[in-house]
Amino acid sequence: MATPNYGYEKRQRELAKKKKKEEKLRSKTQRRPDDPQGDDRPADGQPSGDAAAPDQPTGAPGA
């Protein structure tokens, strides 16, 4: 009896995952064409950057 080729099976799983991920990304871009906010903002609408969240204190630590 021949031994299973685990390397081949793993490669096929990796290719399937990659294909699924690309299809998901493609479908996302088709659903949301030309986002007016641009790519620099997360999907939840919060501005990106170093701005502190309202529940986080700003200032020196331990003050």
N, CA, C and O atoms as a CHARMM CRD file, in Angstrom:
* protein
*
  252
    1    1 MET  N      0.84400  -1.18000   0.00000 PROA 1      0.00000
    2    1 MET  CA     0.00000   0.00000   0.00000 PROA 1      0.00000
    3    1 MET  C      0.89100   1.24500   0.00000 PROA 1      0.00000
    4    1 MET  O      1.89900   1.28800   0.70500 PROA 1      0.00000
    5    2 ALA  N      0.52300   2.24200  -0.77900 PROA 2      0.00000
    6    2 ALA  CA     1.31000   3.46400  -0.89000 PROA 2      0.00000
    7    2 ALA  C      1.05900   4.36400   0.32000 PROA 2      0.00000
    8    2 ALA  O     -0.03000   4.37900   0.89300 PROA 2      0.00000
    9    3 THR  N      2.08600   5.10300   0.68500 PROA 3      0.00000
   10    3 THR  CA     1.94100   6.02500   1.81600 PROA 3      0.00000
   11    3 THR  C      1.31700   7.34100   1.33800 PROA 3      0.00000
   12    3 THR  O      1.55000   7.75700   0.20300 PROA 3      0.00000
   13    4 PRO  N      0.54400   7.98500   2.17800 PROA 4      0.00000
   14    4 PRO  CA    -0.08000   9.25400   1.77600 PROA 4      0.00000
   15    4 PRO  C      0.96500  10.35900   1.61900 PROA 4      0.00000
   16    4 PRO  O      1.93700  10.43000   2.37100 PROA 4      0.00000
   17    5 ASN  N      0.74500  11.19500   0.65000 PROA 5      0.00000
   18    5 ASN  CA     1.64200  12.32000   0.40200 PROA 5      0.00000
   19    5 ASN  C      1.08300  13.53800   1.14200 PROA 5      0.00000
   20    5 ASN  O      0.31200  14.32000   0.58600 PROA 5      0.00000
   21    6 TYR  N      1.48600  13.68000   2.39800 PROA 6      0.00000
   22    6 TYR  CA     0.95400  14.75300   3.23700 PROA 6      0.00000
   23    6 TYR  C      1.37000  16.13200   2.73200 PROA 6      0.00000
   24    6 TYR  O      0.61600  17.09400   2.88000 PROA 6      0.00000
   25    7 GLY  N      2.53800  16.24000   2.14900 PROA 7      0.00000
   26    7 GLY  CA     2.98900  17.52300   1.61500 PROA 7      0.00000
   27    7 GLY  C      2.08100  18.02000   0.50900 PROA 7      0.00000
   28    7 GLY  O      1.76200  19.20700   0.45100 PROA 7      0.00000
   29    8 TYR  N      1.66000  17.11700  -0.37200 PROA 8      0.00000
   30    8 TYR  CA     0.76300  17.47200  -1.46400 PROA 8      0.00000
   31    8 TYR  C     -0.59400  17.91000  -0.90700 PROA 8      0.00000
   32    8 TYR  O     -1.16100  18.91200  -1.34400 PROA 8      0.00000
   33    9 GLU  N     -1.10200  17.15300   0.05600 PROA 9      0.00000
   34    9 GLU  CA    -2.39500  17.48500   0.65300 PROA 9      0.00000
   35    9 GLU  C     -2.34300  18.85500   1.33800 PROA 9      0.00000
   36    9 GLU  O     -3.28300  19.64200   1.22400 PROA 9      0.00000
   37   10 LYS  N     -1.26300  19.13400   2.03600 PROA 10     0.00000
   38   10 LYS  CA    -1.11000  20.42300   2.71700 PROA 10     0.00000
   39   10 LYS  C     -1.07500  21.55800   1.69900 PROA 10     0.00000
   40   10 LYS  O     -1.70200  22.59800   1.90200 PROA 10     0.00000
   41   11 ARG  N     -0.34800  21.35900   0.61500 PROA 11     0.00000
   42   11 ARG  CA    -0.25000  22.38400  -0.42300 PROA 11     0.00000
   43   11 ARG  C     -1.62700  22.65200  -1.04200 PROA 11     0.00000
   44   11 ARG  O     -1.97400  23.80000  -1.32000 PROA 11     0.00000
   45   12 GLN  N     -2.39400  21.60400  -1.25300 PROA 12     0.00000
   46   12 GLN  CA    -3.73600  21.77100  -1.81700 PROA 12     0.00000
   47   12 GLN  C     -4.63300  22.54800  -0.85800 PROA 12     0.00000
   48   12 GLN  O     -5.42300  23.38400  -1.29800 PROA 12     0.00000
   49   13 ARG  N     -4.52500  22.28500   0.45000 PROA 13     0.00000
   50   13 ARG  CA    -5.30400  23.03600   1.43400 PROA 13     0.00000
   51   13 ARG  C     -4.90100  24.51100   1.44000 PROA 13     0.00000
   52   13 ARG  O     -5.75400  25.39500   1.50900 PROA 13     0.00000
   53   14 GLU  N     -3.58400  24.76700   1.36600 PROA 14     0.00000
   54   14 GLU  CA    -3.09400  26.14800   1.34700 PROA 14     0.00000
   55   14 GLU  C     -3.59300  26.88700   0.11300 PROA 14     0.00000
   56   14 GLU  O     -3.99000  28.04900   0.20300 PROA 14     0.00000
   57   15 LEU  N     -3.57400  26.21700  -1.04400 PROA 15     0.00000
   58   15 LEU  CA    -4.06000  26.83700  -2.27200 PROA 15     0.00000
   59   15 LEU  C     -5.55900  27.12600  -2.17800 PROA 15     0.00000
   60   15 LEU  O     -6.02200  28.16400  -2.65100 PROA 15     0.00000
   61   16 ALA  N     -6.31100  26.21800  -1.57500 PROA 16     0.00000
   62   16 ALA  CA    -7.75300  26.41900  -1.41300 PROA 16     0.00000
   63   16 ALA  C     -8.02600  27.61400  -0.50200 PROA 16     0.00000
   64   16 ALA  O     -8.91400  28.42000  -0.78200 PROA 16     0.00000
   65   17 LYS  N     -7.25900  27.72900   0.59500 PROA 17     0.00000
   66   17 LYS  CA    -7.42400  28.86200   1.50800 PROA 17     0.00000
   67   17 LYS  C     -7.11000  30.17500   0.79800 PROA 17     0.00000
   68   17 LYS  O     -7.83700  31.15700   0.94500 PROA 17     0.00000
   69   18 LYS  N     -6.01600  30.18700   0.02300 PROA 18     0.00000
   70   18 LYS  CA    -5.61200  31.38700  -0.69000 PROA 18     0.00000
   71   18 LYS  C     -6.68000  31.79400  -1.70400 PROA 18     0.00000
   72   18 LYS  O     -7.00400  32.97500  -1.82800 PROA 18     0.00000
   73   19 LYS  N     -7.22400  30.82100  -2.42600 PROA 19     0.00000
   74   19 LYS  CA    -8.26100  31.10100  -3.41400 PROA 19     0.00000
   75   19 LYS  C     -9.51100  31.66100  -2.74400 PROA 19     0.00000
   76   19 LYS  O    -10.11000  32.61600  -3.23800 PROA 19     0.00000
   77   20 LYS  N     -9.90300  31.06400  -1.61900 PROA 20     0.00000
   78   20 LYS  CA   -11.08400  31.52600  -0.89700 PROA 20     0.00000
   79   20 LYS  C    -10.87500  32.95100  -0.38400 PROA 20     0.00000
   80   20 LYS  O    -11.78700  33.77500  -0.45200 PROA 20     0.00000
   81   21 LYS  N     -9.67900  33.24300   0.12800 PROA 21     0.00000
   82   21 LYS  CA    -9.37600  34.56900   0.64300 PROA 21     0.00000
   83   21 LYS  C     -9.42600  35.61000  -0.47100 PROA 21     0.00000
   84   21 LYS  O     -9.95800  36.70400  -0.27800 PROA 21     0.00000
   85   22 GLU  N     -8.86900  35.26900  -1.64500 PROA 22     0.00000
   86   22 GLU  CA    -8.88800  36.19200  -2.77500 PROA 22     0.00000
   87   22 GLU  C    -10.31700  36.44000  -3.25200 PROA 22     0.00000
   88   22 GLU  O    -10.67600  37.57100  -3.58200 PROA 22     0.00000
   89   23 GLU  N    -11.12800  35.39200  -3.28700 PROA 23     0.00000
   90   23 GLU  CA   -12.52300  35.55300  -3.70800 PROA 23     0.00000
   91   23 GLU  C    -13.29000  36.43000  -2.72600 PROA 23     0.00000
   92   23 GLU  O    -14.10600  37.25700  -3.13200 PROA 23     0.00000
   93   24 LYS  N    -13.02900  36.25100  -1.44200 PROA 24     0.00000
   94   24 LYS  CA   -13.69000  37.05800  -0.41800 PROA 24     0.00000
   95   24 LYS  C    -13.29100  38.52300  -0.55900 PROA 24     0.00000
   96   24 LYS  O    -14.14200  39.40900  -0.47800 PROA 24     0.00000
   97   25 LEU  N    -12.00600  38.78100  -0.76900 PROA 25     0.00000
   98   25 LEU  CA   -11.52800  40.14600  -0.94100 PROA 25     0.00000
   99   25 LEU  C    -12.15000  40.76900  -2.19000 PROA 25     0.00000
  100   25 LEU  O    -12.56300  41.92800  -2.16900 PROA 25     0.00000
  101   26 ARG  N    -12.21400  40.00500  -3.26800 PROA 26     0.00000
  102   26 ARG  CA   -12.79400  40.49400  -4.51100 PROA 26     0.00000
  103   26 ARG  C    -14.27300  40.83900  -4.31600 PROA 26     0.00000
  104   26 ARG  O    -14.73800  41.86800  -4.80700 PROA 26     0.00000
  105   27 SER  N    -15.01100  39.98700  -3.60400 PROA 27     0.00000
  106   27 SER  CA   -16.43400  40.24900  -3.38700 PROA 27     0.00000
  107   27 SER  C    -16.62500  41.47500  -2.48800 PROA 27     0.00000
  108   27 SER  O    -17.58000  42.23100  -2.66900 PROA 27     0.00000
  109   28 LYS  N    -15.73200  41.67200  -1.53000 PROA 28     0.00000
  110   28 LYS  CA   -15.82100  42.85500  -0.66900 PROA 28     0.00000
  111   28 LYS  C    -15.61000  44.12400  -1.47800 PROA 28     0.00000
  112   28 LYS  O    -16.32800  45.10600  -1.28700 PROA 28     0.00000
  113   29 THR  N    -14.63900  44.11800  -2.37300 PROA 29     0.00000
  114   29 THR  CA   -14.36600  45.30900  -3.16900 PROA 29     0.00000
  115   29 THR  C    -15.49600  45.57900  -4.14300 PROA 29     0.00000
  116   29 THR  O    -15.74000  46.73700  -4.48100 PROA 29     0.00000
  117   30 GLN  N    -16.18900  44.56200  -4.60100 PROA 30     0.00000
  118   30 GLN  CA   -17.31300  44.75100  -5.50900 PROA 30     0.00000
  119   30 GLN  C    -18.52400  45.29800  -4.76500 PROA 30     0.00000
  120   30 GLN  O    -19.29700  46.06700  -5.33700 PROA 30     0.00000
  121   31 ARG  N    -18.70200  44.92200  -3.51900 PROA 31     0.00000
  122   31 ARG  CA   -19.82800  45.40600  -2.73200 PROA 31     0.00000
  123   31 ARG  C    -19.67400  46.86800  -2.36100 PROA 31     0.00000
  124   31 ARG  O    -20.66700  47.59000  -2.27900 PROA 31     0.00000
  125   32 ARG  N    -18.44700  47.31900  -2.13500 PROA 32     0.00000
  126   32 ARG  CA   -18.19300  48.67900  -1.67400 PROA 32     0.00000
  127   32 ARG  C    -17.27500  49.40400  -2.66100 PROA 32     0.00000
  128   32 ARG  O    -16.11100  49.64600  -2.34400 PROA 32     0.00000
  129   33 PRO  N    -17.77400  49.75400  -3.84900 PROA 33     0.00000
  130   33 PRO  CA   -16.92300  50.43700  -4.81800 PROA 33     0.00000
  131   33 PRO  C    -16.74500  51.90500  -4.45900 PROA 33     0.00000
  132   33 PRO  O    -17.68900  52.56100  -4.01900 PROA 33     0.00000
  133   34 ASP  N    -15.53800  52.41800  -4.64600 PROA 34     0.00000
  134   34 ASP  CA   -15.22200  53.83800  -4.44200 PROA 34     0.00000
  135   34 ASP  C    -15.70300  54.35600  -3.09800 PROA 34     0.00000
  136   34 ASP  O    -16.55300  55.24400  -3.03500 PROA 34     0.00000
  137   35 ASP  N    -15.16400  53.80800  -2.03900 PROA 35     0.00000
  138   35 ASP  CA   -15.50200  54.25400  -0.68300 PROA 35     0.00000
  139   35 ASP  C    -15.08400  55.72000  -0.53700 PROA 35     0.00000
  140   35 ASP  O    -13.90600  56.03100  -0.71200 PROA 35     0.00000
  141   36 PRO  N    -16.01200  56.63100  -0.22100 PROA 36     0.00000
  142   36 PRO  CA   -15.67300  58.05500  -0.14400 PROA 36     0.00000
  143   36 PRO  C    -14.69000  58.38800   0.97100 PROA 36     0.00000
  144   36 PRO  O    -14.01100  59.41300   0.90800 PROA 36     0.00000
  145   37 GLN  N    -14.60300  57.53400   1.99400 PROA 37     0.00000
  146   37 GLN  CA   -13.69100  57.79000   3.10300 PROA 37     0.00000
  147   37 GLN  C    -12.26000  57.42700   2.75500 PROA 37     0.00000
  148   37 GLN  O    -11.33500  57.89300   3.42000 PROA 37     0.00000
  149   38 GLY  N    -12.05100  56.62000   1.74500 PROA 38     0.00000
  150   38 GLY  CA   -10.71400  56.20100   1.38000 PROA 38     0.00000
  151   38 GLY  C    -10.30100  54.96900   2.14600 PROA 38     0.00000
  152   38 GLY  O    -11.06700  54.43700   2.94900 PROA 38     0.00000
  153   39 ASP  N     -9.08900  54.51800   1.89700 PROA 39     0.00000
  154   39 ASP  CA    -8.58300  53.29900   2.53200 PROA 39     0.00000
  155   39 ASP  C     -7.90200  53.55800   3.85700 PROA 39     0.00000
  156   39 ASP  O     -7.55200  52.60800   4.55700 PROA 39     0.00000
  157   40 ASP  N     -7.69900  54.82900   4.23000 PROA 40     0.00000
  158   40 ASP  CA    -6.96700  55.10200   5.46300 PROA 40     0.00000
  159   40 ASP  C     -7.85500  55.06100   6.69700 PROA 40     0.00000
  160   40 ASP  O     -7.36200  55.24200   7.81000 PROA 40     0.00000
  161   41 ARG  N     -9.16400  54.82500   6.52600 PROA 41     0.00000
  162   41 ARG  CA   -10.06700  54.74800   7.67800 PROA 41     0.00000
  163   41 ARG  C    -10.58500  53.33000   7.81300 PROA 41     0.00000
  164   41 ARG  O    -10.88200  52.68500   6.80800 PROA 41     0.00000
  165   42 PRO  N    -10.70100  52.83100   9.03500 PROA 42     0.00000
  166   42 PRO  CA   -11.26100  51.50000   9.23200 PROA 42     0.00000
  167   42 PRO  C    -12.74500  51.46800   8.87100 PROA 42     0.00000
  168   42 PRO  O    -13.37400  52.51600   8.72300 PROA 42     0.00000
  169   43 ALA  N    -13.29500  50.28300   8.73400 PROA 43     0.00000
  170   43 ALA  CA   -14.67800  50.11500   8.30100 PROA 43     0.00000
  171   43 ALA  C    -15.68100  50.64800   9.32100 PROA 43     0.00000
  172   43 ALA  O    -16.80600  50.98600   8.95100 PROA 43     0.00000
  173   44 ASP  N    -15.30000  50.73200  10.59600 PROA 44     0.00000
  174   44 ASP  CA   -16.24700  51.18600  11.61100 PROA 44     0.00000
  175   44 ASP  C    -16.40700  52.70600  11.64100 PROA 44     0.00000
  176   44 ASP  O    -17.20300  53.21900  12.42800 PROA 44     0.00000
  177   45 GLY  N    -15.67300  53.43200  10.80600 PROA 45     0.00000
  178   45 GLY  CA   -15.83700  54.87900  10.71000 PROA 45     0.00000
  179   45 GLY  C    -14.97300  55.66800  11.65800 PROA 45     0.00000
  180   45 GLY  O    -14.99500  56.89800  11.61800 PROA 45     0.00000
  181   46 GLN  N    -14.22000  55.01900  12.50100 PROA 46     0.00000
  182   46 GLN  CA   -13.34800  55.71500  13.43300 PROA 46     0.00000
  183   46 GLN  C    -12.09100  56.16900  12.69900 PROA 46     0.00000
  184   46 GLN  O    -11.55900  55.41600  11.88300 PROA 46     0.00000
  185   47 PRO  N    -11.60400  57.37000  12.96300 PROA 47     0.00000
  186   47 PRO  CA   -10.38200  57.82600  12.30800 PROA 47     0.00000
  187   47 PRO  C     -9.17300  57.01600  12.77800 PROA 47     0.00000
  188   47 PRO  O     -9.06900  56.63900  13.94500 PROA 47     0.00000
  189   48 SER  N     -8.28500  56.76700  11.85400 PROA 48     0.00000
  190   48 SER  CA    -7.08100  56.02200  12.21700 PROA 48     0.00000
  191   48 SER  C     -6.01400  57.01500  12.67400 PROA 48     0.00000
  192   48 SER  O     -6.10000  58.21000  12.39200 PROA 48     0.00000
  193   49 GLY  N     -5.02700  56.51300  13.37100 PROA 49     0.00000
  194   49 GLY  CA    -3.96000  57.38900  13.83200 PROA 49     0.00000
  195   49 GLY  C     -3.69900  57.20800  15.31100 PROA 49     0.00000
  196   49 GLY  O     -4.10000  56.21100  15.91200 PROA 49     0.00000
  197   50 ASP  N     -3.02400  58.18300  15.88600 PROA 50     0.00000
  198   50 ASP  CA    -2.64200  58.10300  17.28400 PROA 50     0.00000
  199   50 ASP  C     -3.61700  58.81600  18.20200 PROA 50     0.00000
  200   50 ASP  O     -3.29300  59.05800  19.36400 PROA 50     0.00000
  201   51 ALA  N     -4.78000  59.15400  17.72500 PROA 51     0.00000
  202   51 ALA  CA    -5.75500  59.83400  18.56700 PROA 51     0.00000
  203   51 ALA  C     -6.20500  58.90000  19.68400 PROA 51     0.00000
  204   51 ALA  O     -6.47500  57.72100  19.45500 PROA 51     0.00000
  205   52 ALA  N     -6.28100  59.45100  20.90400 PROA 52     0.00000
  206   52 ALA  CA    -6.66500  58.64500  22.05800 PROA 52     0.00000
  207   52 ALA  C     -8.17500  58.41700  22.04000 PROA 52     0.00000
  208   52 ALA  O     -8.93900  59.29000  21.62800 PROA 52     0.00000
  209   53 ALA  N     -8.58600  57.25900  22.48200 PROA 53     0.00000
  210   53 ALA  CA   -10.00200  56.95400  22.60000 PROA 53     0.00000
  211   53 ALA  C    -10.56500  57.75000  23.76400 PROA 53     0.00000
  212   53 ALA  O     -9.81100  58.11300  24.66800 PROA 53     0.00000
  213   54 PRO  N    -11.86300  58.03700  23.77600 PROA 54     0.00000
  214   54 PRO  CA   -12.43600  58.85000  24.85200 PROA 54     0.00000
  215   54 PRO  C    -12.27600  58.23700  26.24500 PROA 54     0.00000
  216   54 PRO  O    -12.20500  58.96700  27.23400 PROA 54     0.00000
  217   55 ASP  N    -12.21800  56.92000  26.33300 PROA 55     0.00000
  218   55 ASP  CA   -12.07800  56.29000  27.63300 PROA 55     0.00000
  219   55 ASP  C    -10.63400  56.16100  28.08700 PROA 55     0.00000
  220   55 ASP  O    -10.37900  55.69500  29.19800 PROA 55     0.00000
  221   56 GLN  N     -9.68200  56.56600  27.25200 PROA 56     0.00000
  222   56 GLN  CA    -8.27400  56.49400  27.63200 PROA 56     0.00000
  223   56 GLN  C     -7.79300  57.87500  28.04500 PROA 56     0.00000
  224   56 GLN  O     -8.02100  58.84700  27.32400 PROA 56     0.00000
  225   57 PRO  N     -7.13600  57.97900  29.18800 PROA 57     0.00000
  226   57 PRO  CA    -6.63300  59.28000  29.60800 PROA 57     0.00000
  227   57 PRO  C     -5.44800  59.71600  28.74800 PROA 57     0.00000
  228   57 PRO  O     -4.63600  58.90000  28.31200 PROA 57     0.00000
  229   58 THR  N     -5.37600  61.01200  28.52100 PROA 58     0.00000
  230   58 THR  CA    -4.24400  61.55300  27.79300 PROA 58     0.00000
  231   58 THR  C     -3.34100  62.26000  28.78700 PROA 58     0.00000
  232   58 THR  O     -3.82300  62.93000  29.70000 PROA 58     0.00000
  233   59 GLY  N     -2.05400  62.11600  28.61700 PROA 59     0.00000
  234   59 GLY  CA    -1.11800  62.76000  29.52500 PROA 59     0.00000
  235   59 GLY  C     -0.04400  61.78100  29.94200 PROA 59     0.00000
  236   59 GLY  O      0.07400  60.68400  29.39700 PROA 59     0.00000
  237   60 ALA  N      0.73100  62.19900  30.91700 PROA 60     0.00000
  238   60 ALA  CA     1.84000  61.39200  31.38200 PROA 60     0.00000
  239   60 ALA  C      1.32300  60.20200  32.18500 PROA 60     0.00000
  240   60 ALA  O      0.37300  60.33700  32.95600 PROA 60     0.00000
  241   61 PRO  N      1.94100  59.04800  32.00500 PROA 61     0.00000
  242   61 PRO  CA     1.51900  57.88900  32.79100 PROA 61     0.00000
  243   61 PRO  C      1.85200  58.09100  34.26500 PROA 61     0.00000
  244   61 PRO  O      2.90900  58.62300  34.60400 PROA 61     0.00000
  245   62 GLY  N      0.95400  57.66700  35.12600 PROA 62     0.00000
  246   62 GLY  CA     1.17400  57.77900  36.55500 PROA 62     0.00000
  247   62 GLY  C      0.80000  59.14600  37.10300 PROA 62     0.00000
  248   62 GLY  O      1.02700  59.41400  38.28200 PROA 62     0.00000
  249   63 ALA  N      0.24100  60.00400  36.28900 PROA 63     0.00000
  250   63 ALA  CA    -0.12400  61.34600  36.74900 PROA 63     0.00000
  251   63 ALA  C     -1.49600  61.36600  37.36200 PROA 63     0.00000
  252   63 ALA  O     -1.96100  62.41800  37.80200 PROA 63     0.00000
